Amino acid sequence: MTENALLILSISVLAVALIGGIGGYALHGLVARKRLRALRAAIYRDAKKFERERSSMIYELVSSMSSTLNYQRLLEIALDAGTKVLAGQEPSIAPLVSAFFLFDHDEANPDRMVLRVGSSRGFTPADRRAVVEGTSGLLAKAIEHAEARLSQNINQDPELSRIVALRNCSSAYCIPLRAGLDTYGVLLFAHPDEKFFTKERCDLLDIVGHQAMIAIQNARLYADLEQEKERMMEIQEEARKKLARDLHDGPTQSVAAIAMRVNFARRLMERDQETAQEELAKIEDLARRTTKEIRHMLFTLRPLVLESQGLKAALQAMADKMRETYDQNVLIEVQPEAVENLEIGKQAVVFYIAEEAVNNARKHAEAAHIWVRLKLIKSDIALLEIQDDGVGFNLSAVDATYDNRGSLGMVNMRERAELVNGLLHIESEEGKGTRIQVVIPLTEEAHDRLRNRKV
């Protein structure tokens, strides 16, 4: 074989090998690309499956929270839902600690608000009785800024570090439970791993917190409605008892006296007609006074003038009837702007508070004068004031024995003041008369300031 032939053969073998190598590499690349596409497809399917499962869990969370108006049951569901949404298929979620801290009145100082544990997971019995102020640390920041906060140094937190269950935790995520101007408390999640609360997990917990807030607000509204219904029933029952007492003390006894005097006059007619005529005149006078008392009771039950002419006219009519029926001097001072800014429903409540206070003063104060004043103390706050120059009383002594008393006039006034979101204040001193004041907010903003003592 010639040298040229060997060269050609070598080149041919090399070309075949090169083509084979390129073909093998291309075939290997094709297989690799297929495997990569299959892997990507599997990852996409897993991601879609996880997203569907997470969406399903969130839907179950919303459904379960919406299915109950029981406040305590709702807190339990929310904590379980938070753990479930975070867990997925991760067994490492077990050490998660969680709790609701809800605002409540301090037992030692009712005007001061503190945070109490409403429900928890992983807390000790002592932890569940914990009371914190929410004025420093993670809780304070979440409440003050009205947004969720993350802490990765919970061991140094001035308030949360006192809770035993949180001492093994390094990080915590705190969600404020806020709706409008109202803050109900916070929802807290904690974990030993300081890097546990990733952005994705925090986003999921934000969803839990948001849904929990809506459900809590609904449960609170339902509870308030139930409480309001019970209170209205109690007010109606007390009104019926008051009417029965007034009828027994007034018209019933007067009618009985009329019957006895008529019988006496009938017998006098046979012996002494002149004396009988005098007795009949007395009976007529008693009948007229009884009629006035009954008309006054009907007026206080439903003052039609309130609906037709407004609060000022109704108060003046009440004062006129007091003077006509009981010879009681009642002076009315009403600022027109105060009435104009009062809703018609609130006007009725204000009238009944004033009527209750005036009646109490008439019966017990031995007052020569009773003043009823309604005025604005700010553009969005009204003041109702009932004052007398009577004998007064020891307010502390009366409050101490009030549960054993037959009359609930002060309770009625307090409850009616609450119906208009007002604050009732009573001042009295023996020998110096009594002053009753009701501060009434005319707007939601004024109500919020009044409730927080920022007026």
Phi, psi and omega per residue, in radians:
M1 nan 2.347 -3.084
T2 -1.315 2.925 -3.117
E3 -1.160 -0.627 3.122
N4 -1.160 -0.658 -3.125
A5 -1.162 -0.728 3.126
L6 -1.100 -0.671 -3.141
L7 -1.131 -0.756 3.139
I8 -1.104 -0.723 -3.141
L9 -1.112 -0.743 -3.130
S10 -1.104 -0.744 3.130
I11 -1.108 -0.694 -3.134
S12 -1.119 -0.790 3.129
V13 -1.078 -0.747 3.141
L14 -1.114 -0.679 -3.139
A15 -1.161 -0.735 3.121
V16 -1.094 -0.739 3.135
A17 -1.126 -0.712 -3.133
L18 -1.136 -0.766 3.127
I19 -1.103 -0.719 3.112
G20 -1.095 -0.735 3.123
G21 -1.109 -0.770 3.134
I22 -1.109 -0.709 3.128
G23 -1.134 -0.711 3.129
G24 -1.144 -0.701 3.133
Y25 -1.133 -0.712 3.131
A26 -1.136 -0.716 3.123
L27 -1.120 -0.728 3.121
H28 -1.111 -0.720 3.109
G29 -1.103 -0.684 3.120
L30 -1.095 -0.749 3.108
V31 -1.119 -0.725 -3.133
A32 -1.109 -0.724 3.130
R33 -1.137 -0.644 3.100
K34 -1.124 -0.754 3.116
R35 -1.106 -0.694 3.131
L36 -1.119 -0.753 3.109
R37 -1.100 -0.696 3.124
A38 -1.137 -0.684 3.123
L39 -1.148 -0.763 3.109
R40 -1.075 -0.717 3.128
A41 -1.106 -0.700 3.135
A42 -1.156 -0.742 3.114
I43 -1.087 -0.731 3.126
Y44 -1.092 -0.758 3.120
R45 -1.094 -0.743 3.125
D46 -1.109 -0.715 3.133
A47 -1.122 -0.745 3.111
K48 -1.124 -0.692 3.116
K49 -1.104 -0.774 3.117
F50 -1.102 -0.703 3.136
E51 -1.120 -0.711 3.107
R52 -1.127 -0.737 3.136
E53 -1.139 -0.701 3.127
R54 -1.164 -0.742 3.098
S55 -1.080 -0.687 3.115
S56 -1.119 -0.737 3.121
M57 -1.109 -0.718 3.124
I58 -1.142 -0.693 3.097
Y59 -1.096 -0.747 3.096
E60 -1.098 -0.648 3.101
L61 -1.057 -0.885 -3.134
V62 -1.073 -0.757 -3.115
S63 -1.122 -0.774 -3.105
S64 -1.165 -0.657 3.118
M65 -1.222 -0.583 -3.116
S66 -1.380 -0.222 -3.040
S67 -1.496 -0.112 -3.108
T68 -2.348 2.537 3.024
L69 -1.968 0.140 3.075
N70 -1.373 2.053 -2.985
Y71 -1.043 -0.871 -3.091
Q72 -1.163 -0.711 3.112
R73 -1.072 -0.651 3.137
L74 -1.099 -0.740 3.123
L75 -1.100 -0.718 3.129
E76 -1.089 -0.783 -3.124
I77 -1.081 -0.727 -3.103
A78 -1.117 -0.728 3.131
L79 -1.156 -0.758 3.107
D80 -1.111 -0.677 -3.140
A81 -1.139 -0.688 3.110
G82 -1.061 -0.785 3.114
T83 -1.121 -0.736 -3.099
K84 -1.162 -0.747 3.141
V85 -1.120 -0.657 3.130
L86 -1.289 -0.591 -2.979
A87 -1.162 -0.950 -3.053
G88 1.018 -2.063 3.100
Q89 -1.951 0.337 -3.067
E90 -1.710 1.957 3.132
P91 -1.240 -0.249 -3.063
S92 -1.316 0.000 -3.089
I93 -1.332 -0.203 -3.005
A94 -0.884 -0.725 -3.075
P95 -1.271 0.037 -3.097
L96 -1.043 2.316 3.089
V97 -2.015 2.406 -3.101
S98 -2.551 2.749 -3.127
A99 -2.901 2.622 2.925
F100 -1.690 2.229 2.963
F101 -1.912 2.078 -3.044
L102 -2.054 2.482 3.122
F103 -1.196 2.432 3.107
D104 -2.659 2.847 3.127
H105 -1.301 2.424 3.070
D106 -1.217 2.290 -3.098
E107 -1.112 -0.640 -3.119
A108 -1.325 -0.556 -3.118
N109 -2.404 1.633 -3.045
P110 -1.028 -0.394 3.130
D111 -1.374 -0.168 -3.091
R112 -1.811 2.387 -3.133
M113 -1.770 2.409 3.092
V114 -2.295 2.955 3.113
L115 -1.811 2.201 3.081
R116 -2.041 2.712 3.123
V117 -1.345 2.020 3.121
G118 -1.484 -0.652 3.098
S119 -2.834 2.699 -3.063
S120 -2.711 2.868 3.020
R121 -2.314 2.128 3.124
G122 1.588 -0.035 3.127
F123 -1.421 2.564 3.032
T124 -1.366 2.863 3.085
P125 -0.961 -0.662 3.109
A126 -1.186 -0.668 3.112
D127 -1.074 -0.672 -3.096
R128 -1.175 -0.312 3.092
R129 -1.670 0.066 -3.066
A130 -1.167 2.540 3.073
V131 -2.228 2.172 3.114
V132 -2.169 2.754 -3.071
E133 -1.547 -0.427 -3.112
G134 1.207 0.536 -3.096
T135 -1.914 -0.041 3.120
S136 -2.644 2.822 3.093
G137 1.351 -2.756 -3.045
L138 -1.071 -0.768 -3.111
L139 -1.061 -0.788 -3.117
A140 -1.094 -0.717 -3.125
K141 -1.139 -0.744 3.136
A142 -1.125 -0.716 -3.121
I143 -1.244 -0.779 -3.083
E144 -1.119 -0.748 -3.082
H145 -1.600 -0.092 3.112
A146 0.969 0.676 3.078
E147 -2.626 2.709 -3.094
A148 -1.117 2.508 -3.129
R149 -2.295 2.519 3.112
L150 -1.956 2.372 3.072
S151 -2.220 2.313 3.089
Q152 -1.942 0.346 3.118
N153 -2.468 0.892 -3.013
I154 -1.181 -0.409 -3.139
N155 -1.113 -0.389 -3.131
Q156 -1.717 0.053 -3.109
D157 -1.180 2.257 -3.049
P158 -1.126 -0.425 -3.126
E159 -1.854 -0.830 -3.057
L160 -1.255 -0.418 -3.128
S161 -1.158 -0.272 3.115
R162 -1.396 -0.190 -3.129
I163 -1.567 2.128 -3.016
V164 -1.029 -0.760 -3.066
A165 -1.108 -0.344 -3.098
L166 -1.674 -0.051 -3.094
R167 -1.226 -0.412 3.093
N168 -1.580 0.005 -3.100
C169 -1.710 2.491 3.130
S170 -1.808 -0.530 -3.095
S171 -2.253 2.701 3.133
A172 -2.601 2.569 3.109
Y173 -2.130 2.156 -3.020
C174 -2.062 2.190 -3.105
I175 -2.002 2.096 3.106
P176 -1.272 2.442 3.105
L177 -1.705 1.583 -3.018
R178 -2.216 2.346 3.069
A179 -2.359 1.967 -3.092
G180 1.134 -2.179 3.125
L181 -1.617 -0.064 -3.067
D182 -1.701 2.282 3.018
T183 -1.986 2.051 -3.073
Y184 -1.516 -0.407 -3.096
G185 2.683 -2.607 3.140
V186 -2.455 2.731 3.020
L187 -1.978 2.171 -3.020
L188 -2.077 2.319 2.995
F189 -2.150 2.406 -3.129
A190 -2.429 2.677 -3.078
H191 -2.642 2.601 3.131
P192 -1.115 -0.518 -3.117
D193 -1.420 2.127 -3.078
E194 -1.221 -0.303 3.121
K195 -1.834 0.283 -3.060
F196 -1.173 -0.702 -3.017
F197 -1.490 1.413 3.067
T198 -1.281 2.963 -3.141
K199 -1.046 -0.696 -3.136
E200 -1.109 -0.761 3.138
R201 -1.174 -0.680 3.104
C202 -1.116 -0.662 3.102
D203 -1.083 -0.717 3.115
L204 -1.132 -0.729 3.132
L205 -1.184 -0.547 3.059
D206 -1.083 -0.681 3.094
I207 -1.109 -0.770 3.111
V208 -1.054 -0.809 -3.123
G209 -1.104 -0.719 -3.131
H210 -1.116 -0.824 3.139
Q211 -1.152 -0.646 3.110
A212 -1.109 -0.696 -3.133
M213 -1.113 -0.754 3.114
I214 -1.082 -0.790 -3.126
A215 -1.162 -0.694 3.112
I216 -1.111 -0.738 3.122
Q217 -1.072 -0.759 3.105
N218 -1.099 -0.730 3.132
A219 -1.138 -0.697 3.107
R220 -1.112 -0.772 3.130
L221 -1.070 -0.729 3.115
Y222 -1.116 -0.770 3.120
A223 -1.105 -0.698 3.109
D224 -1.123 -0.689 3.107
L225 -1.121 -0.739 3.108
E226 -1.111 -0.743 3.117
Q227 -1.135 -0.697 3.124
E228 -1.123 -0.701 3.127
K229 -1.106 -0.767 3.113
E230 -1.115 -0.688 -3.128
R231 -1.170 -0.703 3.111
M232 -1.124 -0.663 3.099
M233 -1.124 -0.693 3.109
E234 -1.146 -0.694 3.115
I235 -1.122 -0.736 3.116
Q236 -1.120 -0.710 3.125
E237 -1.137 -0.715 3.107
E238 -1.151 -0.633 3.098
A239 -1.115 -0.688 3.097
R240 -1.142 -0.727 3.120
K241 -1.139 -0.705 3.127
K242 -1.102 -0.748 3.113
L243 -1.089 -0.737 3.123
A244 -1.098 -0.727 3.110
R245 -1.119 -0.773 -3.120
D246 -1.132 -0.697 3.104
L247 -1.132 -0.683 -3.126
H248 -1.204 -0.749 -3.093
D249 -1.322 -0.437 -3.057
G250 -1.950 -1.644 -3.015
P251 -1.004 -0.657 -3.117
T252 -1.079 -0.838 3.114
Q253 -1.172 -0.624 3.125
S254 -1.140 -0.746 3.113
V255 -1.121 -0.685 3.088
A256 -1.097 -0.714 3.109
A257 -1.142 -0.669 3.103
I258 -1.068 -0.776 3.141
A259 -1.067 -0.754 3.124
M260 -1.132 -0.716 -3.115
R261 -1.239 -0.637 3.069
V262 -1.057 -0.759 3.110
N263 -1.086 -0.720 3.120
F264 -1.144 -0.737 3.140
A265 -1.134 -0.669 3.120
R266 -1.045 -0.707 3.133
R267 -1.280 -0.559 3.108
L268 -1.168 -0.542 -3.114
M269 -0.969 -0.533 -3.098
E270 -1.379 -0.389 -3.037
R271 -2.028 -0.714 -3.011
D272 -2.511 1.584 -3.049
Q273 -1.159 -0.605 -3.137
E274 -1.114 -0.792 3.088
T275 -1.146 -0.640 3.128
A276 -1.096 -0.693 3.108
Q277 -1.128 -0.701 3.076
E278 -1.072 -0.723 3.130
E279 -1.132 -0.700 3.117
L280 -1.120 -0.629 3.085
A281 -1.121 -0.707 3.088
K282 -1.126 -0.690 3.122
I283 -1.112 -0.732 3.123
E284 -1.088 -0.751 3.123
D285 -1.100 -0.745 3.116
L286 -1.116 -0.695 3.122
A287 -1.115 -0.719 3.112
R288 -1.112 -0.755 3.129
R289 -1.129 -0.672 3.109
T290 -1.123 -0.713 3.103
T291 -1.060 -0.730 3.112
K292 -1.096 -0.725 3.133
E293 -1.093 -0.745 -3.139
I294 -1.134 -0.746 3.111
R295 -1.106 -0.650 3.096
H296 -1.121 -0.718 3.098
M297 -1.099 -0.745 3.107
L298 -1.104 -0.657 3.118
F299 -1.107 -0.790 -3.120
T300 -1.211 -0.498 3.104
L301 -1.212 -0.732 3.130
R302 -2.651 1.552 3.138
P303 -1.305 1.753 -3.105
L304 -1.088 -0.494 -3.141
V305 -1.125 -0.453 3.098
L306 -1.120 -0.720 -3.125
E307 -1.296 -0.601 -3.039
S308 -1.586 -0.630 -3.028
Q309 -2.109 -0.148 3.067
G310 1.744 3.140 -2.994
L311 -1.183 -0.767 -3.092
K312 -1.058 -0.788 3.126
A313 -1.122 -0.658 3.139
A314 -1.160 -0.730 3.111
L315 -1.132 -0.696 3.125
Q316 -1.173 -0.673 3.086
A317 -1.116 -0.685 3.091
M318 -1.099 -0.729 3.113
A319 -1.112 -0.737 3.126
D320 -1.092 -0.733 -3.134
K321 -1.206 -0.597 3.061
M322 -1.094 -0.728 3.139
R323 -1.211 -0.721 -3.092
E324 -1.238 -0.701 -3.025
T325 -1.512 -0.749 -3.007
Y326 -2.058 0.046 -3.104
D327 1.005 0.644 -3.138
Q328 -1.777 2.204 -3.099
N329 -1.471 1.945 3.123
V330 -2.081 2.182 -3.092
L331 -1.891 2.231 -3.078
I332 -1.877 2.256 3.064
E333 -2.291 1.871 -3.064
V334 -2.177 2.198 3.064
Q335 -1.448 2.118 -3.064
P336 -0.960 -0.668 -3.116
E337 -1.097 -0.550 3.139
A338 -1.166 -0.670 -3.140
V339 -1.266 -0.693 -3.102
E340 -1.053 -0.585 -3.106
N341 -1.548 -0.030 3.126
L342 -1.634 2.261 3.043
E343 -1.103 2.709 -3.084
I344 -1.084 -0.629 3.111
G345 -1.137 -0.698 3.114
K346 -1.214 -0.555 3.111
Q347 -1.063 -0.692 3.125
A348 -1.119 -0.733 3.136
V349 -1.136 -0.746 3.109
V350 -1.057 -0.723 3.123
F351 -1.057 -0.800 -3.092
Y352 -1.172 -0.597 3.060
I353 -1.106 -0.815 3.134
A354 -1.090 -0.756 -3.131
E355 -1.109 -0.696 3.120
E356 -1.132 -0.787 -3.123
A357 -1.144 -0.729 3.128
V358 -1.134 -0.731 3.109
N359 -1.087 -0.732 3.111
N360 -1.093 -0.733 3.128
A361 -1.141 -0.717 3.123
R362 -1.066 -0.720 -3.048
K363 -1.360 -0.645 -2.928
H364 -2.065 -0.379 -2.965
A365 -1.509 -0.359 -3.049
E366 0.956 0.749 -3.036
A367 -1.563 2.483 3.025
A368 -1.365 -0.549 -3.117
H369 -2.387 2.534 3.003
I370 -2.269 2.187 3.138
W371 -1.839 2.350 3.030
V372 -2.080 2.059 -3.093
R373 -2.165 2.429 3.042
L374 -2.349 2.120 -3.083
K375 -2.647 2.908 3.031
L376 -1.559 2.293 3.013
I377 -1.794 -0.296 2.950
K378 -2.566 2.976 -3.069
S379 -1.101 -0.437 -3.107
D380 -2.132 0.322 3.114
I381 -2.406 2.236 3.126
A382 -1.883 2.749 3.112
L383 -2.244 2.147 2.990
L384 -1.769 2.237 -3.093
E385 -2.319 2.251 3.059
I386 -2.115 2.072 -3.055
Q387 -2.255 2.518 3.079
D388 -2.358 2.850 3.107
D389 -1.903 0.664 -3.088
G390 -1.537 -2.746 -2.999
V391 -1.372 -0.310 -3.114
G392 1.238 -3.114 3.123
F393 -2.807 2.903 3.107
N394 -1.479 1.795 -3.031
L395 -1.076 -0.735 -3.123
S396 -1.101 -0.728 -3.136
A397 -1.158 -0.684 3.131
V398 -1.169 -0.767 3.114
D399 -1.059 -0.664 -3.089
A400 -1.157 -0.523 -3.075
T401 -1.943 0.241 -2.974
Y402 -1.194 -0.563 -3.130
D403 -1.103 -0.420 -3.100
N404 -1.660 0.026 -3.104
R405 -1.553 2.672 -3.119
G406 -1.354 -0.490 -3.104
S407 -1.680 2.506 -3.135
L408 -2.138 0.656 -3.093
G409 -1.038 -0.774 -3.128
M410 -1.172 -0.663 3.088
V411 -1.094 -0.770 3.111
N412 -1.016 -0.775 -3.133
M413 -1.129 -0.732 3.129
R414 -1.095 -0.772 -3.109
E415 -1.180 -0.661 3.115
R416 -1.232 -0.584 3.060
A417 -1.084 -0.668 3.116
E418 -1.152 -0.525 3.127
L419 -1.092 -0.490 3.106
V420 -1.852 0.340 3.138
N421 1.039 0.474 -3.075
G422 -1.638 2.958 3.080
L423 -2.019 2.224 -3.129
L424 -1.728 2.325 3.103
H425 -2.334 2.290 -3.099
I426 -2.118 2.265 3.046
E427 -2.131 2.276 3.095
S428 -2.725 2.566 3.104
E429 -2.558 2.385 -3.095
E430 -1.002 2.207 3.133
G431 1.494 -0.058 -3.083
K432 -2.203 0.246 3.058
G433 1.411 -3.040 -3.054
T434 -2.364 2.493 3.061
R435 -2.242 2.178 3.102
I436 -2.017 2.214 -3.134
Q437 -2.183 2.394 3.053
V438 -2.193 2.014 3.096
V439 -1.567 2.150 -2.984
I440 -2.099 2.014 3.065
P441 -1.300 2.453 -3.114
L442 -1.787 -0.169 3.115
T443 -2.378 2.900 3.096
E444 -1.126 -0.657 3.125
E445 -1.117 -0.727 3.108
A446 -1.140 -0.654 3.093
H447 -1.069 -0.749 -3.135
D448 -1.133 -0.740 3.116
R449 -1.129 -0.713 -3.118
L450 -1.145 -0.726 -3.134
R451 -1.157 -0.594 3.139
N452 -1.640 0.192 3.110
R453 0.989 0.691 -3.141
K454 -1.901 0.300 -3.123
V455 -1.259 nan nan
